[in-house]
Amino acid sequence: MFMRTTLTIDDDLAAIMEREGRRKGLTFKELVNSTLRRGLEREEIGGGRAVVKTRPHAFGFKGGIDLDKLNQLVDELEAEEFSKKNRDSS
């Protein structure tokens, strides 16, 4: 079974597909089908996502410091500095 449809492809991709088709000796239709097939197989096998590995890092903070509140601390320090500058210039 096959389905005939209209597919709009960006110009840059169409140029790549045409070049690859000539290089591999495939028609545009054959190349589009094989490319879609490979892409869909990858989606099924690996979910199509790259594996991201994170490594822990010791930042050297002392115990009891809430790292989630560092942005709040920065905001408070900036507000204090702003307030001090405004008092001094008055």
PDB file of N, CA, C and O in Angstrom, chain B, residues numbered from 101:
ATOM      1  N   MET B 101       0.837  -1.177   0.000  1.00  0.00           N
ATOM      2  CA  MET B 101       0.000   0.000   0.000  1.00  0.00           C
ATOM      3  C   MET B 101       0.886   1.246   0.000  1.00  0.00           C
ATOM      4  O   MET B 101       1.934   1.259   0.647  1.00  0.00           O
ATOM      5  N   PHE B 102       0.487   2.258  -0.697  1.00  0.00           N
ATOM      6  CA  PHE B 102       1.208   3.525  -0.677  1.00  0.00           C
ATOM      7  C   PHE B 102       0.209   4.661  -0.676  1.00  0.00           C
ATOM      8  O   PHE B 102      -0.953   4.487  -1.041  1.00  0.00           O
ATOM      9  N   MET B 103       0.671   5.810  -0.267  1.00  0.00           N
ATOM     10  CA  MET B 103      -0.174   6.981  -0.207  1.00  0.00           C
ATOM     11  C   MET B 103       0.503   8.085  -1.004  1.00  0.00           C
ATOM     12  O   MET B 103       1.698   8.335  -0.846  1.00  0.00           O
ATOM     13  N   ARG B 104      -0.250   8.725  -1.838  1.00  0.00           N
ATOM     14  CA  ARG B 104       0.260   9.856  -2.596  1.00  0.00           C
ATOM     15  C   ARG B 104      -0.139  11.119  -1.842  1.00  0.00           C
ATOM     16  O   ARG B 104      -1.302  11.308  -1.487  1.00  0.00           O
ATOM     17  N   THR B 105       0.846  11.975  -1.604  1.00  0.00           N
ATOM     18  CA  THR B 105       0.583  13.190  -0.857  1.00  0.00           C
ATOM     19  C   THR B 105       1.502  14.301  -1.344  1.00  0.00           C
ATOM     20  O   THR B 105       2.494  14.049  -2.028  1.00  0.00           O
ATOM     21  N   THR B 106       1.164  15.512  -0.988  1.00  0.00           N
ATOM     22  CA  THR B 106       2.021  16.650  -1.287  1.00  0.00           C
ATOM     23  C   THR B 106       2.818  16.959  -0.026  1.00  0.00           C
ATOM     24  O   THR B 106       2.257  17.079   1.064  1.00  0.00           O
ATOM     25  N   LEU B 107       4.110  17.084  -0.185  1.00  0.00           N
ATOM     26  CA  LEU B 107       4.996  17.339   0.931  1.00  0.00           C
ATOM     27  C   LEU B 107       5.789  18.601   0.619  1.00  0.00           C
ATOM     28  O   LEU B 107       6.462  18.677  -0.409  1.00  0.00           O
ATOM     29  N   THR B 108       5.713  19.579   1.495  1.00  0.00           N
ATOM     30  CA  THR B 108       6.472  20.807   1.303  1.00  0.00           C
ATOM     31  C   THR B 108       7.769  20.698   2.091  1.00  0.00           C
ATOM     32  O   THR B 108       7.755  20.533   3.311  1.00  0.00           O
ATOM     33  N   ILE B 109       8.891  20.791   1.381  1.00  0.00           N
ATOM     34  CA  ILE B 109      10.207  20.636   1.990  1.00  0.00           C
ATOM     35  C   ILE B 109      10.955  21.952   1.833  1.00  0.00           C
ATOM     36  O   ILE B 109      10.928  22.564   0.765  1.00  0.00           O
ATOM     37  N   ASP B 110      11.617  22.384   2.890  1.00  0.00           N
ATOM     38  CA  ASP B 110      12.424  23.603   2.825  1.00  0.00           C
ATOM     39  C   ASP B 110      13.470  23.475   1.716  1.00  0.00           C
ATOM     40  O   ASP B 110      13.967  22.385   1.436  1.00  0.00           O
ATOM     41  N   ASP B 111      13.790  24.604   1.093  1.00  0.00           N
ATOM     42  CA  ASP B 111      14.722  24.606  -0.035  1.00  0.00           C
ATOM     43  C   ASP B 111      16.071  23.989   0.310  1.00  0.00           C
ATOM     44  O   ASP B 111      16.628  23.228  -0.482  1.00  0.00           O
ATOM     45  N   ASP B 112      16.601  24.313   1.491  1.00  0.00           N
ATOM     46  CA  ASP B 112      17.915  23.770   1.855  1.00  0.00           C
ATOM     47  C   ASP B 112      17.873  22.257   2.004  1.00  0.00           C
ATOM     48  O   ASP B 112      18.816  21.573   1.607  1.00  0.00           O
ATOM     49  N   LEU B 113      16.789  21.723   2.575  1.00  0.00           N
ATOM     50  CA  LEU B 113      16.663  20.276   2.714  1.00  0.00           C
ATOM     51  C   LEU B 113      16.450  19.597   1.363  1.00  0.00           C
ATOM     52  O   LEU B 113      16.987  18.519   1.112  1.00  0.00           O
ATOM     53  N   ALA B 114      15.667  20.230   0.503  1.00  0.00           N
ATOM     54  CA  ALA B 114      15.434  19.666  -0.830  1.00  0.00           C
ATOM     55  C   ALA B 114      16.751  19.560  -1.593  1.00  0.00           C
ATOM     56  O   ALA B 114      16.989  18.567  -2.281  1.00  0.00           O
ATOM     57  N   ALA B 115      17.605  20.574  -1.479  1.00  0.00           N
ATOM     58  CA  ALA B 115      18.901  20.543  -2.161  1.00  0.00           C
ATOM     59  C   ALA B 115      19.773  19.413  -1.622  1.00  0.00           C
ATOM     60  O   ALA B 115      20.442  18.718  -2.387  1.00  0.00           O
ATOM     61  N   ILE B 116      19.762  19.234  -0.314  1.00  0.00           N
ATOM     62  CA  ILE B 116      20.537  18.141   0.291  1.00  0.00           C
ATOM     63  C   ILE B 116      20.002  16.800  -0.182  1.00  0.00           C
ATOM     64  O   ILE B 116      20.773  15.911  -0.545  1.00  0.00           O
ATOM     65  N   MET B 117      18.680  16.654  -0.177  1.00  0.00           N
ATOM     66  CA  MET B 117      18.067  15.393  -0.610  1.00  0.00           C
ATOM     67  C   MET B 117      18.394  15.089  -2.072  1.00  0.00           C
ATOM     68  O   MET B 117      18.705  13.949  -2.415  1.00  0.00           O
ATOM     69  N   GLU B 118      18.327  16.087  -2.917  1.00  0.00           N
ATOM     70  CA  GLU B 118      18.646  15.874  -4.330  1.00  0.00           C
ATOM     71  C   GLU B 118      20.102  15.468  -4.503  1.00  0.00           C
ATOM     72  O   GLU B 118      20.418  14.557  -5.269  1.00  0.00           O
ATOM     73  N   ARG B 119      20.987  16.153  -3.781  1.00  0.00           N
ATOM     74  CA  ARG B 119      22.418  15.830  -3.873  1.00  0.00           C
ATOM     75  C   ARG B 119      22.683  14.406  -3.385  1.00  0.00           C
ATOM     76  O   ARG B 119      23.419  13.655  -4.027  1.00  0.00           O
ATOM     77  N   GLU B 120      22.086  14.035  -2.253  1.00  0.00           N
ATOM     78  CA  GLU B 120      22.270  12.692  -1.709  1.00  0.00           C
ATOM     79  C   GLU B 120      21.662  11.630  -2.617  1.00  0.00           C
ATOM     80  O   GLU B 120      22.211  10.537  -2.759  1.00  0.00           O
ATOM     81  N   GLY B 121      20.533  11.952  -3.228  1.00  0.00           N
ATOM     82  CA  GLY B 121      19.908  11.018  -4.162  1.00  0.00           C
ATOM     83  C   GLY B 121      20.818  10.715  -5.345  1.00  0.00           C
ATOM     84  O   GLY B 121      20.969   9.564  -5.752  1.00  0.00           O
ATOM     85  N   ARG B 122      21.423  11.776  -5.891  1.00  0.00           N
ATOM     86  CA  ARG B 122      22.359  11.559  -7.008  1.00  0.00           C
ATOM     87  C   ARG B 122      23.567  10.743  -6.550  1.00  0.00           C
ATOM     88  O   ARG B 122      24.018   9.837  -7.250  1.00  0.00           O
ATOM     89  N   ARG B 123      24.082  11.075  -5.371  1.00  0.00           N
ATOM     90  CA  ARG B 123      25.269  10.381  -4.854  1.00  0.00           C
ATOM     91  C   ARG B 123      24.995   8.898  -4.614  1.00  0.00           C
ATOM     92  O   ARG B 123      25.845   8.050  -4.887  1.00  0.00           O
ATOM     93  N   LYS B 124      23.804   8.593  -4.101  1.00  0.00           N
ATOM     94  CA  LYS B 124      23.458   7.207  -3.772  1.00  0.00           C
ATOM     95  C   LYS B 124      22.756   6.483  -4.908  1.00  0.00           C
ATOM     96  O   LYS B 124      22.508   5.280  -4.821  1.00  0.00           O
ATOM     97  N   GLY B 125      22.436   7.206  -5.971  1.00  0.00           N
ATOM     98  CA  GLY B 125      21.745   6.574  -7.095  1.00  0.00           C
ATOM     99  C   GLY B 125      20.294   6.238  -6.790  1.00  0.00           C
ATOM    100  O   GLY B 125      19.764   5.245  -7.288  1.00  0.00           O
ATOM    101  N   LEU B 126      19.651   7.067  -5.969  1.00  0.00           N
ATOM    102  CA  LEU B 126      18.252   6.838  -5.601  1.00  0.00           C
ATOM    103  C   LEU B 126      17.385   7.951  -6.158  1.00  0.00           C
ATOM    104  O   LEU B 126      17.842   9.076  -6.359  1.00  0.00           O
ATOM    105  N   THR B 127      16.137   7.621  -6.402  1.00  0.00           N
ATOM    106  CA  THR B 127      15.191   8.657  -6.801  1.00  0.00           C
ATOM    107  C   THR B 127      14.853   9.480  -5.558  1.00  0.00           C
ATOM    108  O   THR B 127      15.107   9.062  -4.428  1.00  0.00           O
ATOM    109  N   PHE B 128      14.279  10.648  -5.791  1.00  0.00           N
ATOM    110  CA  PHE B 128      13.893  11.511  -4.679  1.00  0.00           C
ATOM    111  C   PHE B 128      12.916  10.769  -3.776  1.00  0.00           C
ATOM    112  O   PHE B 128      13.036  10.817  -2.552  1.00  0.00           O
ATOM    113  N   LYS B 129      11.952  10.085  -4.379  1.00  0.00           N
ATOM    114  CA  LYS B 129      10.947   9.334  -3.624  1.00  0.00           C
ATOM    115  C   LYS B 129      11.612   8.257  -2.762  1.00  0.00           C
ATOM    116  O   LYS B 129      11.271   8.110  -1.589  1.00  0.00           O
ATOM    117  N   GLU B 130      12.546   7.512  -3.326  1.00  0.00           N
ATOM    118  CA  GLU B 130      13.228   6.454  -2.575  1.00  0.00           C
ATOM    119  C   GLU B 130      14.014   7.035  -1.396  1.00  0.00           C
ATOM    120  O   GLU B 130      14.012   6.480  -0.297  1.00  0.00           O
ATOM    121  N   LEU B 131      14.679   8.152  -1.644  1.00  0.00           N
ATOM    122  CA  LEU B 131      15.472   8.766  -0.593  1.00  0.00           C
ATOM    123  C   LEU B 131      14.590   9.317   0.529  1.00  0.00           C
ATOM    124  O   LEU B 131      14.908   9.150   1.707  1.00  0.00           O
ATOM    125  N   VAL B 132      13.502   9.961   0.174  1.00  0.00           N
ATOM    126  CA  VAL B 132      12.577  10.483   1.194  1.00  0.00           C
ATOM    127  C   VAL B 132      12.037   9.330   2.036  1.00  0.00           C
ATOM    128  O   VAL B 132      12.013   9.418   3.263  1.00  0.00           O
ATOM    129  N   ASN B 133      11.608   8.262   1.390  1.00  0.00           N
ATOM    130  CA  ASN B 133      11.061   7.118   2.126  1.00  0.00           C
ATOM    131  C   ASN B 133      12.100   6.473   3.043  1.00  0.00           C
ATOM    132  O   ASN B 133      11.797   6.167   4.196  1.00  0.00           O
ATOM    133  N   SER B 134      13.313   6.265   2.549  1.00  0.00           N
ATOM    134  CA  SER B 134      14.331   5.619   3.383  1.00  0.00           C
ATOM    135  C   SER B 134      14.747   6.527   4.539  1.00  0.00           C
ATOM    136  O   SER B 134      15.000   6.051   5.645  1.00  0.00           O
ATOM    137  N   THR B 135      14.818   7.827   4.283  1.00  0.00           N
ATOM    138  CA  THR B 135      15.185   8.772   5.342  1.00  0.00           C
ATOM    139  C   THR B 135      14.106   8.804   6.426  1.00  0.00           C
ATOM    140  O   THR B 135      14.420   8.771   7.616  1.00  0.00           O
ATOM    141  N   LEU B 136      12.854   8.868   6.023  1.00  0.00           N
ATOM    142  CA  LEU B 136      11.754   8.845   6.997  1.00  0.00           C
ATOM    143  C   LEU B 136      11.750   7.533   7.785  1.00  0.00           C
ATOM    144  O   LEU B 136      11.542   7.535   8.999  1.00  0.00           O
ATOM    145  N   ARG B 137      11.979   6.418   7.093  1.00  0.00           N
ATOM    146  CA  ARG B 137      12.000   5.120   7.749  1.00  0.00           C
ATOM    147  C   ARG B 137      13.086   5.064   8.829  1.00  0.00           C
ATOM    148  O   ARG B 137      12.833   4.637   9.956  1.00  0.00           O
ATOM    149  N   ARG B 138      14.304   5.505   8.465  1.00  0.00           N
ATOM    150  CA  ARG B 138      15.412   5.492   9.428  1.00  0.00           C
ATOM    151  C   ARG B 138      15.112   6.398  10.625  1.00  0.00           C
ATOM    152  O   ARG B 138      15.363   6.027  11.772  1.00  0.00           O
ATOM    153  N   GLY B 139      14.579   7.575  10.348  1.00  0.00           N
ATOM    154  CA  GLY B 139      14.249   8.494  11.436  1.00  0.00           C
ATOM    155  C   GLY B 139      13.203   7.926  12.371  1.00  0.00           C
ATOM    156  O   GLY B 139      13.322   8.051  13.589  1.00  0.00           O
ATOM    157  N   LEU B 140      12.190   7.307  11.816  1.00  0.00           N
ATOM    158  CA  LEU B 140      11.134   6.725  12.648  1.00  0.00           C
ATOM    159  C   LEU B 140      11.639   5.525  13.437  1.00  0.00           C
ATOM    160  O   LEU B 140      11.228   5.318  14.579  1.00  0.00           O
ATOM    161  N   GLU B 141      12.525   4.732  12.842  1.00  0.00           N
ATOM    162  CA  GLU B 141      13.105   3.596  13.564  1.00  0.00           C
ATOM    163  C   GLU B 141      13.922   4.085  14.753  1.00  0.00           C
ATOM    164  O   GLU B 141      13.861   3.496  15.832  1.00  0.00           O
ATOM    165  N   ARG B 142      14.676   5.148  14.564  1.00  0.00           N
ATOM    166  CA  ARG B 142      15.465   5.701  15.673  1.00  0.00           C
ATOM    167  C   ARG B 142      14.558   6.186  16.786  1.00  0.00           C
ATOM    168  O   ARG B 142      14.860   6.002  17.965  1.00  0.00           O
ATOM    169  N   GLU B 143      13.441   6.809  16.414  1.00  0.00           N
ATOM    170  CA  GLU B 143      12.482   7.284  17.422  1.00  0.00           C
ATOM    171  C   GLU B 143      11.958   6.116  18.240  1.00  0.00           C
ATOM    172  O   GLU B 143      11.828   6.223  19.460  1.00  0.00           O
ATOM    173  N   GLU B 144      11.655   4.995  17.581  1.00  0.00           N
ATOM    174  CA  GLU B 144      11.110   3.833  18.279  1.00  0.00           C
ATOM    175  C   GLU B 144      12.154   3.177  19.166  1.00  0.00           C
ATOM    176  O   GLU B 144      11.843   2.747  20.277  1.00  0.00           O
ATOM    177  N   ILE B 145      13.386   3.098  18.687  1.00  0.00           N
ATOM    178  CA  ILE B 145      14.433   2.394  19.427  1.00  0.00           C
ATOM    179  C   ILE B 145      14.944   3.219  20.590  1.00  0.00           C
ATOM    180  O   ILE B 145      14.935   2.759  21.732  1.00  0.00           O
ATOM    181  N   GLY B 146      15.388   4.424  20.312  1.00  0.00           N
ATOM    182  CA  GLY B 146      16.046   5.206  21.351  1.00  0.00           C
ATOM    183  C   GLY B 146      15.265   6.392  21.832  1.00  0.00           C
ATOM    184  O   GLY B 146      15.773   7.175  22.635  1.00  0.00           O
ATOM    185  N   GLY B 147      14.066   6.552  21.380  1.00  0.00           N
ATOM    186  CA  GLY B 147      13.299   7.708  21.784  1.00  0.00           C
ATOM    187  C   GLY B 147      13.752   8.984  21.094  1.00  0.00           C
ATOM    188  O   GLY B 147      13.197  10.056  21.338  1.00  0.00           O
ATOM    189  N   GLY B 148      14.760   8.874  20.232  1.00  0.00           N
ATOM    190  CA  GLY B 148      15.215  10.017  19.466  1.00  0.00           C
ATOM    191  C   GLY B 148      15.922  11.087  20.268  1.00  0.00           C
ATOM    192  O   GLY B 148      16.151  12.192  19.776  1.00  0.00           O
ATOM    193  N   ARG B 149      16.269  10.760  21.507  1.00  0.00           N
ATOM    194  CA  ARG B 149      16.911  11.762  22.350  1.00  0.00           C
ATOM    195  C   ARG B 149      18.313  11.302  22.710  1.00  0.00           C
ATOM    196  O   ARG B 149      18.559  10.118  22.943  1.00  0.00           O
ATOM    197  N   ALA B 150      19.205  12.242  22.749  1.00  0.00           N
ATOM    198  CA  ALA B 150      20.568  11.943  23.163  1.00  0.00           C
ATOM    199  C   ALA B 150      20.592  11.704  24.669  1.00  0.00           C
ATOM    200  O   ALA B 150      19.842  12.328  25.420  1.00  0.00           O
ATOM    201  N   VAL B 151      21.447  10.811  25.090  1.00  0.00           N
ATOM    202  CA  VAL B 151      21.596  10.533  26.507  1.00  0.00           C
ATOM    203  C   VAL B 151      22.458  11.635  27.114  1.00  0.00           C
ATOM    204  O   VAL B 151      23.549  11.933  26.628  1.00  0.00           O
ATOM    205  N   VAL B 152      21.951  12.225  28.176  1.00  0.00           N
ATOM    206  CA  VAL B 152      22.678  13.290  28.855  1.00  0.00           C
ATOM    207  C   VAL B 152      23.146  12.754  30.198  1.00  0.00           C
ATOM    208  O   VAL B 152      22.351  12.282  31.010  1.00  0.00           O
ATOM    209  N   LYS B 153      24.447  12.835  30.414  1.00  0.00           N
ATOM    210  CA  LYS B 153      24.994  12.383  31.687  1.00  0.00           C
ATOM    211  C   LYS B 153      25.448  13.600  32.478  1.00  0.00           C
ATOM    212  O   LYS B 153      26.097  14.499  31.943  1.00  0.00           O
ATOM    213  N   THR B 154      25.104  13.616  33.735  1.00  0.00           N
ATOM    214  CA  THR B 154      25.545  14.708  34.598  1.00  0.00           C
ATOM    215  C   THR B 154      26.530  14.151  35.617  1.00  0.00           C
ATOM    216  O   THR B 154      26.399  13.018  36.081  1.00  0.00           O
ATOM    217  N   ARG B 155      27.504  14.961  35.946  1.00  0.00           N
ATOM    218  CA  ARG B 155      28.484  14.559  36.939  1.00  0.00           C
ATOM    219  C   ARG B 155      28.356  15.493  38.137  1.00  0.00           C
ATOM    220  O   ARG B 155      28.272  16.709  37.966  1.00  0.00           O
ATOM    221  N   PRO B 156      28.341  14.944  39.334  1.00  0.00           N
ATOM    222  CA  PRO B 156      28.252  15.801  40.515  1.00  0.00           C
ATOM    223  C   PRO B 156      29.556  16.579  40.682  1.00  0.00           C
ATOM    224  O   PRO B 156      30.626  16.131  40.270  1.00  0.00           O
ATOM    225  N   HIS B 157      29.440  17.720  41.278  1.00  0.00           N
ATOM    226  CA  HIS B 157      30.616  18.556  41.521  1.00  0.00           C
ATOM    227  C   HIS B 157      30.515  19.150  42.917  1.00  0.00           C
ATOM    228  O   HIS B 157      29.481  19.703  43.294  1.00  0.00           O
ATOM    229  N   ALA B 158      31.579  19.034  43.669  1.00  0.00           N
ATOM    230  CA  ALA B 158      31.613  19.618  45.008  1.00  0.00           C
ATOM    231  C   ALA B 158      32.012  21.081  44.874  1.00  0.00           C
ATOM    232  O   ALA B 158      33.113  21.380  44.411  1.00  0.00           O
ATOM    233  N   PHE B 159      31.138  21.991  45.269  1.00  0.00           N
ATOM    234  CA  PHE B 159      31.411  23.412  45.150  1.00  0.00           C
ATOM    235  C   PHE B 159      32.128  23.968  46.372  1.00  0.00           C
ATOM    236  O   PHE B 159      32.561  25.120  46.363  1.00  0.00           O
ATOM    237  N   GLY B 160      32.257  23.172  47.411  1.00  0.00           N
ATOM    238  CA  GLY B 160      32.987  23.610  48.587  1.00  0.00           C
ATOM    239  C   GLY B 160      32.184  24.478  49.545  1.00  0.00           C
ATOM    240  O   GLY B 160      32.767  25.143  50.402  1.00  0.00           O
ATOM    241  N   PHE B 161      30.856  24.487  49.419  1.00  0.00           N
ATOM    242  CA  PHE B 161      30.038  25.263  50.348  1.00  0.00           C
ATOM    243  C   PHE B 161      30.002  24.559  51.700  1.00  0.00           C
ATOM    244  O   PHE B 161      30.022  23.330  51.779  1.00  0.00           O
ATOM    245  N   LYS B 162      29.951  25.342  52.734  1.00  0.00           N
ATOM    246  CA  LYS B 162      29.851  24.776  54.073  1.00  0.00           C
ATOM    247  C   LYS B 162      28.447  24.254  54.316  1.00  0.00           C
ATOM    248  O   LYS B 162      27.484  24.718  53.706  1.00  0.00           O
ATOM    249  N   GLY B 163      28.341  23.293  55.204  1.00  0.00           N
ATOM    250  CA  GLY B 163      27.044  22.739  55.554  1.00  0.00           C
ATOM    251  C   GLY B 163      26.096  23.802  56.074  1.00  0.00           C
ATOM    252  O   GLY B 163      26.525  24.761  56.715  1.00  0.00           O
ATOM    253  N   GLY B 164      24.822  23.639  55.805  1.00  0.00           N
ATOM    254  CA  GLY B 164      23.825  24.576  56.289  1.00  0.00           C
ATOM    255  C   GLY B 164      23.485  25.679  55.305  1.00  0.00           C
ATOM    256  O   GLY B 164      22.546  26.439  55.542  1.00  0.00           O
ATOM    257  N   ILE B 165      24.225  25.790  54.201  1.00  0.00           N
ATOM    258  CA  ILE B 165      23.921  26.799  53.182  1.00  0.00           C
ATOM    259  C   ILE B 165      22.918  26.202  52.206  1.00  0.00           C
ATOM    260  O   ILE B 165      23.164  25.158  51.602  1.00  0.00           O
ATOM    261  N   ASP B 166      21.792  26.877  52.063  1.00  0.00           N
ATOM    262  CA  ASP B 166      20.747  26.419  51.152  1.00  0.00           C
ATOM    263  C   ASP B 166      21.072  26.937  49.746  1.00  0.00           C
ATOM    264  O   ASP B 166      20.856  28.110  49.442  1.00  0.00           O
ATOM    265  N   LEU B 167      21.591  26.050  48.896  1.00  0.00           N
ATOM    266  CA  LEU B 167      22.018  26.457  47.564  1.00  0.00           C
ATOM    267  C   LEU B 167      20.863  26.976  46.712  1.00  0.00           C
ATOM    268  O   LEU B 167      21.080  27.754  45.784  1.00  0.00           O
ATOM    269  N   ASP B 168      19.653  26.558  47.017  1.00  0.00           N
ATOM    270  CA  ASP B 168      18.491  27.014  46.253  1.00  0.00           C
ATOM    271  C   ASP B 168      18.170  28.486  46.539  1.00  0.00           C
ATOM    272  O   ASP B 168      17.423  29.114  45.789  1.00  0.00           O
ATOM    273  N   LYS B 169      18.718  29.021  47.598  1.00  0.00           N
ATOM    274  CA  LYS B 169      18.401  30.406  47.960  1.00  0.00           C
ATOM    275  C   LYS B 169      19.523  31.378  47.614  1.00  0.00           C
ATOM    276  O   LYS B 169      19.493  32.531  48.045  1.00  0.00           O
ATOM    277  N   LEU B 170      20.510  30.932  46.845  1.00  0.00           N
ATOM    278  CA  LEU B 170      21.617  31.820  46.485  1.00  0.00           C
ATOM    279  C   LEU B 170      21.139  33.009  45.656  1.00  0.00           C
ATOM    280  O   LEU B 170      21.626  34.124  45.847  1.00  0.00           O
ATOM    281  N   ASN B 171      20.205  32.794  44.750  1.00  0.00           N
ATOM    282  CA  ASN B 171      19.676  33.909  43.957  1.00  0.00           C
ATOM    283  C   ASN B 171      18.985  34.934  44.840  1.00  0.00           C
ATOM    284  O   ASN B 171      19.095  36.138  44.609  1.00  0.00           O
ATOM    285  N   GLN B 172      18.279  34.458  45.844  1.00  0.00           N
ATOM    286  CA  GLN B 172      17.625  35.374  46.780  1.00  0.00           C
ATOM    287  C   GLN B 172      18.669  36.199  47.528  1.00  0.00           C
ATOM    288  O   GLN B 172      18.483  37.396  47.747  1.00  0.00           O
ATOM    289  N   LEU B 173      19.764  35.555  47.915  1.00  0.00           N
ATOM    290  CA  LEU B 173      20.842  36.260  48.604  1.00  0.00           C
ATOM    291  C   LEU B 173      21.446  37.339  47.706  1.00  0.00           C
ATOM    292  O   LEU B 173      21.696  38.457  48.156  1.00  0.00           O
ATOM    293  N   VAL B 174      21.679  37.004  46.442  1.00  0.00           N
ATOM    294  CA  VAL B 174      22.226  37.980  45.494  1.00  0.00           C
ATOM    295  C   VAL B 174      21.280  39.163  45.354  1.00  0.00           C
ATOM    296  O   VAL B 174      21.721  40.312  45.350  1.00  0.00           O
ATOM    297  N   ASP B 175      19.991  38.894  45.241  1.00  0.00           N
ATOM    298  CA  ASP B 175      18.997  39.976  45.140  1.00  0.00           C
ATOM    299  C   ASP B 175      19.044  40.887  46.363  1.00  0.00           C
ATOM    300  O   ASP B 175      19.003  42.111  46.241  1.00  0.00           O
ATOM    301  N   GLU B 176      19.131  40.280  47.535  1.00  0.00           N
ATOM    302  CA  GLU B 176      19.160  41.067  48.765  1.00  0.00           C
ATOM    303  C   GLU B 176      20.425  41.920  48.835  1.00  0.00           C
ATOM    304  O   GLU B 176      20.369  43.077  49.250  1.00  0.00           O
ATOM    305  N   LEU B 177      21.558  41.361  48.435  1.00  0.00           N
ATOM    306  CA  LEU B 177      22.805  42.121  48.458  1.00  0.00           C
ATOM    307  C   LEU B 177      22.771  43.276  47.455  1.00  0.00           C
ATOM    308  O   LEU B 177      23.259  44.369  47.742  1.00  0.00           O
ATOM    309  N   GLU B 178      22.189  43.026  46.275  1.00  0.00           N
ATOM    310  CA  GLU B 178      22.065  44.098  45.284  1.00  0.00           C
ATOM    311  C   GLU B 178      21.134  45.197  45.777  1.00  0.00           C
ATOM    312  O   GLU B 178      21.412  46.380  45.581  1.00  0.00           O
ATOM    313  N   ALA B 179      20.043  44.819  46.409  1.00  0.00           N
ATOM    314  CA  ALA B 179      19.102  45.813  46.945  1.00  0.00           C
ATOM    315  C   ALA B 179      19.772  46.635  48.036  1.00  0.00           C
ATOM    316  O   ALA B 179      19.582  47.849  48.115  1.00  0.00           O
ATOM    317  N   GLU B 180      20.556  45.968  48.878  1.00  0.00           N
ATOM    318  CA  GLU B 180      21.268  46.679  49.947  1.00  0.00           C
ATOM    319  C   GLU B 180      22.281  47.664  49.360  1.00  0.00           C
ATOM    320  O   GLU B 180      22.392  48.794  49.835  1.00  0.00           O
ATOM    321  N   GLU B 181      23.013  47.245  48.339  1.00  0.00           N
ATOM    322  CA  GLU B 181      23.996  48.117  47.686  1.00  0.00           C
ATOM    323  C   GLU B 181      23.302  49.307  47.023  1.00  0.00           C
ATOM    324  O   GLU B 181      23.786  50.435  47.111  1.00  0.00           O
ATOM    325  N   PHE B 182      22.177  49.059  46.365  1.00  0.00           N
ATOM    326  CA  PHE B 182      21.411  50.126  45.720  1.00  0.00           C
ATOM    327  C   PHE B 182      20.930  51.144  46.744  1.00  0.00           C
ATOM    328  O   PHE B 182      21.029  52.354  46.540  1.00  0.00           O
ATOM    329  N   SER B 183      20.408  50.624  47.849  1.00  0.00           N
ATOM    330  CA  SER B 183      19.919  51.484  48.918  1.00  0.00           C
ATOM    331  C   SER B 183      21.047  52.331  49.500  1.00  0.00           C
ATOM    332  O   SER B 183      20.862  53.520  49.758  1.00  0.00           O
ATOM    333  N   LYS B 184      22.211  51.724  49.706  1.00  0.00           N
ATOM    334  CA  LYS B 184      23.365  52.432  50.258  1.00  0.00           C
ATOM    335  C   LYS B 184      23.823  53.546  49.317  1.00  0.00           C
ATOM    336  O   LYS B 184      24.140  54.645  49.773  1.00  0.00           O
ATOM    337  N   LYS B 185      23.860  53.273  47.998  1.00  0.00           N
ATOM    338  CA  LYS B 185      24.275  54.286  47.025  1.00  0.00           C
ATOM    339  C   LYS B 185      23.297  55.459  47.019  1.00  0.00           C
ATOM    340  O   LYS B 185      23.719  56.612  46.926  1.00  0.00           O
ATOM    341  N   ASN B 186      22.015  55.184  47.117  1.00  0.00           N
ATOM    342  CA  ASN B 186      21.001  56.248  47.114  1.00  0.00           C
ATOM    343  C   ASN B 186      21.083  57.100  48.375  1.00  0.00           C
ATOM    344  O   ASN B 186      20.856  58.308  48.302  1.00  0.00           O
ATOM    345  N   ARG B 187      21.399  56.514  49.531  1.00  0.00           N
ATOM    346  CA  ARG B 187      21.555  57.269  50.779  1.00  0.00           C
ATOM    347  C   ARG B 187      22.780  58.171  50.714  1.00  0.00           C
ATOM    348  O   ARG B 187      22.738  59.322  51.150  1.00  0.00           O
ATOM    349  N   ASP B 188      23.884  57.635  50.160  1.00  0.00           N
ATOM    350  CA  ASP B 188      25.128  58.389  50.082  1.00  0.00           C
ATOM    351  C   ASP B 188      25.028  59.562  49.110  1.00  0.00           C
ATOM    352  O   ASP B 188      25.666  60.594  49.318  1.00  0.00           O
ATOM    353  N   SER B 189      24.239  59.410  48.058  1.00  0.00           N
ATOM    354  CA  SER B 189      24.149  60.486  47.059  1.00  0.00           C
ATOM    355  C   SER B 189      23.140  61.576  47.450  1.00  0.00           C
ATOM    356  O   SER B 189      23.084  62.624  46.807  1.00  0.00           O
ATOM    357  N   SER B 190      22.354  61.335  48.487  1.00  0.00           N
ATOM    358  CA  SER B 190      21.361  62.324  48.914  1.00  0.00           C
ATOM    359  C   SER B 190      21.938  63.442  49.710  1.00  0.00           C
ATOM    360  O   SER B 190      21.210  64.341  50.130  1.00  0.00           O
TER     361      SER B 190
END
